[in-house]
Amino acid sequence: MSTYVMSLAGLDPSGGAGLLADIKTFEAHRLHGLGVCTALTAQTDSEFLGVEWLTADKIIAQALPLLEKFPVEYCKVGIVSHPDVLAEVFPALRKITPGLQFILDPVLKASAGYVFHSAIFRQWEAILPYLRLLTPNFEEAVAMSGEPHGEKGAQQIARHCAVLLKGGHRMDRRGWDTLYQAHTVLDFEPPSDDAFPKHGSGCVLSAAITASLAKGLSLADACREGKAYTYRYLQSSPALLGWHDMQTADQSTF
């Protein structure tokens, strides 16, 4: 087991989402977080003002020296300007670290409403085989697959990689997450409904799952632990920004 984990994500100056949130989550799990910036954003916890995208070449230039020095096995991926960027980045990183596992949180728009891109399934399809896990919400599963319903979209995408369909936007079973793999479907119920909404909670969930995988858990157990960690993070403060600490991660059953 390596204690180094990488994040490719956008820089959110508020620290609630993206690269900074990922690093905080990794460190709460007692892992060394290595950060590669994919975008420079102007935002607060409640308002998105703009973004400057980094090209694939600039992302690769940041990541390669880290992979050459540190034994990284897992990499969480956040916002990029378009999936075509990942089609360049993933094979370049795999040349240095052939077994590198990618967990993608496909952020298509900011919680404040700013739309990053509207790529269609054909454009996502090329990068799906690189993924250990994709973590879309219902709206993202619909947008990525072209299917009219999130569950059908997740099932379609799961032919190419594992999918954790997040339940925050589910109307029928709100808060329930569902893991779709090639031949299995597994539901994760919410611990309760008393948590406070947080800016960047999706980033925290995917980063916590990545951390749990890096610590040796199976995919199903990593999703369960990631959900539990995120719930405790949501409970940490009534504000849109929460607290990460080692005691929160210690409550998980590693």
N, C-alpha and C positions, 0 to 999 in steps of 0.2 A: 504493500500500500504506500502510495506517495502522499506526502503532506502538502504538495503544491497543486493548486487548482487555478485555472485561468478563466478570465471573463473577457469576452469581446462585447462591448456595450457602449452606449452613449454616456457622455458626461452630463449629469444632472446637477447643477450647482446647489440645489436644495439638499442633496444627499439622500433623498427618499427613494429614488429609483435609479435604474441604470447601473453604471460602473461602480459608483460609490456604495450603493446599497448591496451590490454583489460582494464587494470586498468586506464590508461589515458582516455580512452573513457568513462568509467563509471563515473569517477570524473568530466569530462566535462559536463556530464548530471546531476551533483549534486547527485550522488549516491556513497555510500561507496563500493569500490571494494575489495573483498576478493579473494586472489590469491592462487591457489594450483598448484604446479609445476608437470607436467607430463613428462618432458624431459629437459635435460641440453644440449643446443646446442652451437656449436662454429660457429659463422657466423658474417658477416657484413651486410650492407644493400644490397650488390651486390654479395656476395660470401658465399656459405654454405660449411663448412669444416668438420662437423661431429656432432654426436648426441649420448648422453648416456640416455637410456630410464629408467624411473622409473616404478617399478612394480605396479600392482593393490594394493597390500598391503600398499605400501608407499604412494600412492595417497590417499587411504582411510584414512590412519593415519593422513595426513595433513588436510583432509576435515572434519572429524567427530567433532573435538573440535570446529571448527568454526560453524558448523551447530547446535551443542548443545548450543552455546551461542547466536548466532545471528539469527534473523528471516529472513532467505533467502527463496525467492520464485522462483527465476530464476537463472539458471546456464548456462553460455556459455562454450562450450567444443571445444578444438582445437586438436592439434596433440597428438596421442597416438601410441604406437608401433604396435597395432593390435586391431580390434574391440572386440576380446575376453577379452581385459583388461576392456573395458566398460561394458561388460556383467557381470563382477564382481563388478565394481565400482557403477553402477547405482542402483542396488537393495540394496547395502549396504548403500548408501546415502539416499535412499527412506525410509529405516527403521527408520532413525532419523527424516527426513522431508518428510512425505508421499506425500505431494502435490508438491514436487520440480519439476520444469519444466526445461527440458534440450533443449538447442539450439546448434546443432552440426555443426561446420564448418569442413567438412571432408577433411582435408589437406592430400593429398596423396603424394605430392612431393613439394619440395621447389621451389620458383620462379627461383632459380639458377640452377634447374635441378635435385637436389638430390631426389631420390625416397625413401619414408619412408616405404611403404609396398604396396602390391598388392592383398589385400583381395578381395574375390569374393562376389557376392550377398548373397549366402547362409550364409556366415560368418557375413555379416552386418544385415541380416534379424532379428536376435534375439534381436538386440538392437533398431531397428527402432520404435517399439511400445512405447518406453520410451520417444521419442522425441516430443517436441512441434513443432520443425522446423528443417529441414536439409537445408544447404545452399551450394550445390555443384556448381561448374562451369560445363561447357559442358563436359570437359574431365573427371571430377570426376563422373558425372552422368553416363557416358558410362562405366567407369571402375567399378563402384559400382553395376550397374544393369546387365552388360553383353549385353545390347542393343547396336546396331550400331550407334545410334544417341542420342544426349543429351536430346532432348525433349521426345523421347520415353522412355528413361531411367528414366527421372523425373516422367513421368506419371506412370510408373510401381512402383516406390518407393512410390509415393503419395497414393497408396493403403494402406500403412502402417502408414504414417505420412505426415504432410504438407511439401512441398518442395519449396524453393525459388531457381529457376534455374538462376544463375548469367549470365549476358550477355557479360562479358568481352572477352570471346573466341568465341562468335557467329559470324559467317561470314555473315549471311543474315541480322540480325538486331543487329548490334554491339551496346552494351551498354544497350540493353533492358533486364530487369529482368522479370521473369514470376513466379507467385505464383500459385502452384498447390495444391488444397485441394480436399477433397473427391468428391465434386460435383461442384466445381467452378475453373475457370482459370482466373487470373487477371494479366495484363501486366503493367509494370512500365517503362515509357520511360526515357531515359537519359536527364538530364537538358540541356546539350550541349556537344560538343565534344572538349572543350578547356581545359580539366583538365590534370594535369601532372600525369604520372604513379607513383605509390608508392609501396615500399616494405611493405607488410603486409596489403594491402587495404582490402583483404577478411576478415582478422581478425577484422579490424575496422568495417566493415559492420555488421558482425554477432554480435559483441559486442554492436554496436549502436542499432540494433534491439532488443537485449536482454534488454538493458537499457530502450528502449521505452515500451516494454512489462511490465517491472517492474514499470513503471510510469503509467500503467493503460490503454494503448492504445490497440486496437484490433490488431490481427495479421496483417491484411492488412495495417492498418495505421502505425503499427510499421515498417513494411517493407518499406513503403513509406518514413517515417521519417528517417529510417536508411540509405536509399539510398541518401536522401538529405544531411544528415550529412556527409556521406562518400565523396560525391561530393565536399562539401566545404573543407573537409580535403585534398582532392587531389589538390585543388586550392591553398592551404596554402603556398606552396613552390614549386619551379621548381626541387628541389632535390628529391632523392628517399625516404627521411625521411621528414615527414610533421609535422605540429603543431596541437595540440589539445588545445582548450581553451573554456571557458564557453560561450563566446560570440558566438562561432560557434554553440554550442548546443542551445543557446537561440533563434537562428533564426528559430528553429523548432516550430511547432504549438502544443505544449503540452497543 
